[in-house]
C-alpha cells in the first residue's frame, strides 16, 4: 500500500517542470517557517518529539530528516 501511494505520487509528478533555484529557495523558506512554527507552537506529535529528544534535536531532525529543509542560504 505504501509503495502504491509512492508510485502514484511519482507518476503524477513526473510531468511537472523542475523548480528554478529561486523557486527552490522560496519553497524551502516556506517549509522552514512551517516547521519552525511547529516547534514554537507545538502540536501533539511535535510535543512528543520535543519531550523525548529536546528542542534542539527535534529542530535538527525536522530540518535534516523529516522535512528536508536544511539551510540553503
N, CA and C of each residue as an Amber inpcrd file, in Angstrom:
protein
   219
   0.8220000  -1.1880000   0.0000000   0.0000000   0.0000000   0.0000000
   0.8710000   1.2580000   0.0000000   1.8990000   1.2870000   0.8300000
   2.8100000   2.4340000   0.8490000   3.4750000   2.5920000  -0.5180000
   3.9120000   1.4820000  -1.0780000   4.5510000   1.5120000  -2.3970000
   3.5930000   2.0630000  -3.4480000   2.3330000   1.6330000  -3.4090000
   1.3430000   2.1060000  -4.3700000   1.1480000   3.6160000  -4.2600000
   1.1020000   4.1180000  -3.0250000   0.9490000   5.5570000  -2.8140000
   2.1390000   6.3330000  -3.3340000   3.3350000   5.8350000  -3.0470000
   4.5510000   6.4960000  -3.5230000   4.6030000   6.4750000  -5.0430000
   4.2480000   5.3430000  -5.6230000   4.2510000   5.2310000  -7.0760000
   3.2610000   6.2120000  -7.7120000   2.0910000   6.3780000  -7.0960000
   1.0930000   7.3150000  -7.6120000   1.6110000   8.7510000  -7.5730000
   2.2720000   9.1230000  -6.4880000   2.8220000  10.4810000  -6.3720000
   3.9280000  10.6980000  -7.4000000   4.8100000   9.7250000  -7.5440000
   5.8970000   9.8600000  -8.5140000   5.3630000   9.9380000  -9.9430000
   4.3650000   9.1300000 -10.2550000   3.7620000   9.1850000 -11.5870000
   3.1190000  10.5460000 -11.8410000   2.4020000  11.0450000 -10.8600000
   1.7080000  12.3310000 -11.0230000   2.6940000  13.4820000 -11.1690000
   3.8420000  13.3770000 -10.5220000   4.7940000  14.4830000 -10.5570000
   5.7980000  14.3790000 -11.6970000   5.8190000  13.2710000 -12.3900000
   6.8450000  13.0720000 -13.4190000   6.7580000  14.0810000 -14.5630000
   5.5880000  14.6190000 -14.8360000   5.4430000  15.5740000 -15.9310000
   5.6090000  17.0170000 -15.5160000   5.8390000  17.2550000 -14.2470000
   5.9730000  18.6320000 -13.7710000   7.3660000  19.1750000 -14.0490000
   7.4750000  20.4690000 -14.3150000   8.8020000  21.0460000 -14.5470000
   9.5860000  21.1400000 -13.2380000  10.8930000  21.0660000 -13.3530000
  11.7480000  21.2250000 -12.1750000  11.7120000  22.6770000 -11.7210000
  11.7390000  22.8880000 -10.4170000  11.7440000  24.2510000  -9.8820000
  13.0590000  24.9400000 -10.2060000  12.9890000  26.2390000 -10.4080000
  14.2040000  27.0360000 -10.5850000  14.8830000  27.1610000  -9.2190000
  16.0980000  27.6200000  -9.2090000  16.8140000  27.8000000  -7.9380000
  16.0670000  28.7730000  -7.0240000  15.5490000  29.8580000  -7.5880000
  14.7920000  30.8240000  -6.7850000  13.5270000  30.1870000  -6.2110000
  12.8370000  29.3730000  -7.0070000  11.6350000  28.6940000  -6.5250000
  11.9720000  27.6930000  -5.4290000  13.0950000  26.9780000  -5.5860000
  13.5240000  26.0220000  -4.5540000  13.7980000  26.7490000  -3.2360000
  14.4880000  27.8840000  -3.3270000  14.7920000  28.6510000  -2.1210000
  13.5170000  29.1710000  -1.4650000  12.5790000  29.6650000  -2.2710000
  11.3120000  30.1820000  -1.7340000  10.5110000  29.0700000  -1.0670000
  10.4620000  27.9120000  -1.6940000   9.7350000  26.7760000  -1.1150000
  10.3910000  26.3280000   0.1850000  11.7190000  26.3310000   0.2050000
  12.4460000  25.9520000   1.4150000  12.1340000  26.9120000   2.5580000
  12.0820000  28.2060000   2.2750000  11.7680000  29.2010000   3.3070000
  10.3620000  28.9700000   3.8560000   9.4020000  28.7130000   2.9810000
   8.0240000  28.4680000   3.4120000   7.9580000  27.2330000   4.3180000
   8.6260000  26.1750000   3.9100000   8.6100000  24.9390000   4.6920000
   9.3530000  25.1080000   6.0050000  10.4650000  25.8380000   5.9770000
  11.2210000  26.1070000   7.2090000  10.3920000  26.9110000   8.1940000
   9.6740000  27.9190000   7.6800000   8.8010000  28.7170000   8.5480000
   7.7230000  27.8450000   9.1720000   7.1890000  26.9150000   8.3800000
   6.1740000  25.9910000   8.8900000   6.7480000  25.1160000  10.0060000
   7.9230000  24.5350000   9.7800000   8.4970000  23.6540000  10.7980000
   8.9290000  24.4430000  12.0280000   9.4290000  25.6550000  11.8320000
   9.7710000  26.4960000  12.9850000   8.5180000  26.7820000  13.8080000
   7.3900000  27.0130000  13.1220000   6.1240000  27.2330000  13.8060000
   5.6730000  26.0040000  14.5730000   5.8760000  24.8250000  13.9930000
   5.5290000  23.5990000  14.7010000   6.3100000  23.4990000  16.0060000
   7.5870000  23.7820000  15.9350000   8.4300000  23.6710000  17.1250000
   8.0820000  24.7580000  18.1370000   7.8370000  25.9720000  17.6680000
   7.4990000  27.0800000  18.5780000   6.1170000  26.9240000  19.2010000
   5.1430000  26.5390000  18.3890000   3.7530000  26.4820000  18.8490000
   3.3270000  25.1130000  19.3480000   4.0920000  24.1010000  19.0100000
   3.7850000  22.7510000  19.4540000   2.6480000  22.1170000  18.6820000
   2.3440000  20.9310000  19.0880000   1.3120000  20.1040000  18.4880000
   1.4960000  18.7160000  19.0740000   0.5600000  17.8460000  18.8690000
   0.6120000  16.5380000  19.5190000   1.9170000  15.8000000  19.2230000
   2.2210000  15.5860000  17.9560000   3.4320000  14.8170000  17.6460000
   4.7030000  15.6320000  17.8890000   4.6580000  16.9280000  17.5790000
   5.8360000  17.7680000  17.8120000   6.1760000  17.8010000  19.2930000
   5.1670000  17.9300000  20.1420000   5.4080000  17.9470000  21.5880000
   6.0180000  16.6320000  22.0680000   5.6010000  15.5280000  21.4510000
   6.1760000  14.2290000  21.8280000   7.6500000  14.1600000  21.4390000
   7.9770000  14.6510000  20.2430000   9.3790000  14.7000000  19.8210000
  10.1840000  15.5630000  20.7910000   9.6600000  16.7640000  21.0820000
  10.3870000  17.6960000  21.9490000  10.5890000  17.1330000  23.3460000
   9.5810000  16.4670000  23.8990000   9.7280000  15.9330000  25.2590000
  10.6930000  14.7530000  25.2910000  10.7800000  14.0150000  24.1930000
  11.6840000  12.8610000  24.1470000  13.1080000  13.2420000  23.7630000
  13.2360000  14.1410000  22.7980000  14.5470000  14.4500000  22.2310000
  15.1050000  15.8060000  22.6370000  14.2450000  16.6950000  23.0910000
  14.6530000  18.0630000  23.3540000  14.4280000  18.9180000  22.1140000
  14.3300000  20.2150000  22.3150000  14.0100000  21.1200000  21.2130000
  15.0840000  21.1560000  20.1390000  16.3590000  21.2150000  20.5330000
  17.4300000  21.3260000  19.5410000  17.5200000  20.0890000  18.6580000
  17.4200000  18.9180000  19.2450000  17.4880000  17.6770000  18.4600000
  16.2480000  17.5510000  17.5740000  15.0880000  17.9500000  18.0930000
  13.8640000  17.9160000  17.2870000  13.9940000  18.8370000  16.0910000
  14.5000000  20.0380000  16.3080000  14.6850000  21.0010000  15.2090000
  15.6480000  20.4200000  14.1720000  16.7290000  19.8160000  14.6310000
  17.7080000  19.2110000  13.7350000  17.0860000  18.0510000  12.9500000
  16.3170000  17.2010000  13.6320000  15.6460000  16.0760000  12.9840000
  14.6340000  16.5600000  11.9470000  13.8330000  17.5290000  12.3050000
  12.8480000  18.0780000  11.3660000  13.5580000  18.6460000  10.1350000
  14.6420000  19.3710000  10.3670000  15.3650000  20.0310000   9.2860000
  16.0680000  19.0400000   8.3610000  16.7600000  18.0760000   8.9450000
  17.5970000  17.1960000   8.1430000  16.8900000  15.9450000   7.6360000
  15.8620000  15.4860000   8.3690000  15.2490000  14.2060000   8.0180000
  13.7860000  14.3570000   7.6180000  12.9520000  14.8090000   8.5370000
  11.5170000  14.7580000   8.3320000  11.0340000  15.6890000   7.2190000
  11.5300000  16.9220000   7.1910000  11.0800000  17.8830000   6.1880000
  12.1650000  18.2460000   5.1670000  13.3970000  17.8850000   5.4260000
  14.4690000  18.1160000   4.4670000  14.7130000  19.5720000   4.1370000
  14.6260000  20.4200000   5.1350000  14.7680000  21.8580000   4.8860000
  16.1510000  22.3970000   5.2280000  17.1330000  21.5420000   5.3920000
  18.4650000  22.0030000   5.7500000  18.7730000  23.3440000   5.1150000
  19.4620000  24.1690000   5.7930000  19.7150000  25.5490000   5.3440000
  20.2760000  25.5980000   3.9340000  19.6320000  26.4250000   3.0960000
  20.0820000  26.6080000   1.7060000  20.6890000  27.9870000   1.5070000
  20.6110000  28.8360000   2.5490000  21.1190000  30.1930000   2.3530000
  22.4060000  30.4390000   3.0900000
